[in-house]
Amino acid sequence: MSYSTENIRNVALAGHPGAGKTMLFEALLHAGGAIQTAGSIERGSTVSDFDPIEKERGHSIDAAIASLDTTTDGAPVHVNLVDTPGYPDFRGPTLSSLAAVETVAIVVDAGSGIEYGTRRMMEYAKARNLCRAIVVNKIDHADADNARLLESLREAFGPEVLPLNLPADNGQRVVDCFGYSGKVAAGDSDLGAVADWHQKIIDQVVEVNETVMDRYLDLGEEGLSGEELHNAFEQCLREGHLVPVCFVSTRSGTGVDDLLKIAGRLFPHPGEGNPPSFVKGSGDDAEAIAAQPDPSAHVIADVFKIINDPFVGKLGIFRVYQGTVKKDSQLFIDDGKKPFKVAHLFKLKGKDHVEIAQAVPGDIAAVAKIDDLHFDAVLHDSHDEDQIHLAPAEFPRPMFGLAVESAHKGQEQKLSTALHKLAEEDPAFAVEHHPELNETVVRGLSDLHLRVMLQRLKDKHGVEVKTRPPRIAYRETVSSKAEGHHRHKKQTGGAGQFGEVFLRIEPMPRGSGFEFVDEVKGGTIPGQFMPAVEKGVRQVLGAGAVAGYPLQDVRVIVYDGKHHSVDSKEVAFVAAGKKAFLDAIAKARPQVLEPIVDLEVAAPEQHMGDISGGLSAKRARISGTDSLRGGEIVVRAQVPLSELEGYAAELKSVTAGRGRYALDFSHYEPVPPQVQTRLVEAWKPRIEED
């Protein structure tokens, strides 16, 4: 099918685990004619869960993409669907995929109702200024209470949550209550009179646009054209003034065709949604620019997903924002001087790749075997677009860690390469190497996240590892101002070494990082030696000063020094800068900081006492609790990450396997004095060994 930007709909399916996203993905592909038969999770035959680990576990661990072509009201519609993982452990691929869509459809289980994954994805989508829709699935299940659920959705997310259709006959069919297909059906639904809900949504839609509102007040609904209603509807979605609800059952197929038609008629195309923030330049010189969905303009595209396929090689999946990417054209990566040729251009259908001739603005496509591609790379076809990048999106900070080493000698390089490839694929998976400990640490969002990544390491890249607990990602800082001084003088016959440095240090606000300031007057330290002084300071920043952890949130001001016309060398000022910095830190009341995480624990309410008591013993600060449907509670707390080692097994034991938890990094704060003393004492033997 030939299509333009106006025909494209980009939709991500997101939500809580088990809500039915993958089966809705299958049902939509089947309804759109992209597949002959919907797959099954039990049989491992779905388009999106094609990874062997996904088949084994029975749930998504990565985002999958497929497209379908259909017609709505005689016009072609090309829908790019993204099926995202529900488990918070795999939030990285979910959030990176949101960069490619205008609309996020949050899937809710009609029986389970609003769960923590529902709330979290609504928050993420709103924060990214994306259009949101809610799809209520499993409306025909015995435990579904569709009326109560709609009421709960409106209570939780506001009166802008309104249904576009309603279940009828106990969820066996749905009836339109917006009127996109003509006259609204008369009568009642399982949720009351259709006309009442129709009036609510019309009132909500027309009030966003003064012109439409005036015409509506003068002429009534019959006086509004379909185009006016569509434009007002699209504006409502774009401004968050409306969150439409659609009801479906993927088991019976009820409402799936209706949802596909709603997407074609009412969801925004790439020229209508809120465009992402592109920036040209960096620092104070950076300026915001708007990519235009013009097929004849210079190309601007963003790589939002990387797949390292053992057979195809590196696959870069990108969203086109401006211009047209054509087969055999040439593209630059970021500010690269050498272009690559688009030898093959693909659309994705799960694990399958379908060659295409071009990708227009708003479309999602892929190129293969380009080693320089990386996550968030900007592709363009002219040096006029050098220094353009997307404003960085926020991802949960990976805080769970494991120290890894190759299980077999001689595979160290293979391990390093494989870990790098895994980190390219998941922005919430990080690899750190600590030279002072000769330790490689992988970090993820949870114990489950790391177990899956290490299983991929073995299955996909053929590398087995041994693991052990890593050091917690503590940090160091200072809590007061101080001055430091050191004279480095060394004479060994012939030319010696001489450098002297005076500096001040002062604490900066938490999260500020590091700042190096040169206030030397009169050339007491020649300019060519200031980088050496900074190098010495940075050696301490990385290695630590009191407990062996990186320093942060400190400003270093070098204000004086001395040099020798013959003996002063770079190595002398490196040593002087390092020792002067250590001298100042010792006087500035140094502190060890520990990572604090936001923790949410969900479990049956009868276990609340055990959960709260267990958290209190871990130095947790409990901030609140919420009651969920089905007798569950959610406990929210802030906890030192160091206290959560083994918490997965502990929670499983306390709740008989029915508890679950999610965490996000919150901030750093000073450790208790007794903990700092222990960490400092543990570091001393290593200093003495060195």
Secondary structure as UniProt FT lines:
FT   HELIX           5..7
FT   STRAND          8..15
FT   TURN            17..18
FT   HELIX           21..31
FT   TURN            32..33
FT   TURN            41..44
FT   HELIX           52..57
FT   STRAND          64..72
FT   TURN            73..74
FT   STRAND          75..83
FT   HELIX           88..90
FT   HELIX           91..97
FT   HELIX           98..100
FT   STRAND          103..109
FT   TURN            110..112
FT   HELIX           116..127
FT   TURN            128..129
FT   STRAND          131..137
FT   TURN            139..140
FT   TURN            142..143
FT   HELIX           146..157
FT   TURN            159..160
FT   STRAND          161..163
FT   STRAND          165..168
FT   TURN            169..172
FT   STRAND          173..176
FT   TURN            180..181
FT   STRAND          188..189
FT   TURN            190..191
FT   STRAND          192..193
FT   HELIX           194..206
FT   TURN            207..208
FT   HELIX           210..219
FT   HELIX           221..223
FT   HELIX           226..239
FT   STRAND          243..247
FT   TURN            250..252
FT   TURN            254..255
FT   HELIX           256..266
FT   TURN            270..272
FT   STRAND          278..280
FT   HELIX           283..285
FT   STRAND          287..289
FT   TURN            295..296
FT   STRAND          300..309
FT   TURN            310..312
FT   STRAND          313..322
FT   STRAND          325..326
FT   TURN            327..328
FT   STRAND          330..333
FT   TURN            334..335
FT   STRAND          340..341
FT   STRAND          346..349
FT   TURN            350..351
FT   STRAND          352..355
FT   STRAND          358..359
FT   TURN            361..362
FT   STRAND          364..368
FT   TURN            371..372
FT   TURN            375..376
FT   STRAND          378..380
FT   HELIX           383..385
FT   TURN            386..387
FT   STRAND          388..390
FT   STRAND          400..406
FT   TURN            409..410
FT   HELIX           412..425
FT   TURN            427..428
FT   STRAND          430..434
FT   TURN            435..438
FT   STRAND          439..444
FT   HELIX           447..461
FT   STRAND          465..468
FT   STRAND          475..478
FT   STRAND          482..490
FT   STRAND          497..507
FT   TURN            510..511
FT   STRAND          514..518
FT   TURN            522..523
FT   HELIX           527..529
FT   HELIX           530..543
FT   STRAND          554..562
FT   TURN            565..567
FT   HELIX           570..587
FT   STRAND          590..604
FT   HELIX           605..607
FT   HELIX           608..616
FT   TURN            617..619
FT   STRAND          621..628
FT   TURN            629..631
FT   STRAND          632..640
FT   HELIX           641..644
FT   TURN            645..646
FT   HELIX           647..654
FT   TURN            655..657
FT   STRAND          660..670
FT   HELIX           673..689
//
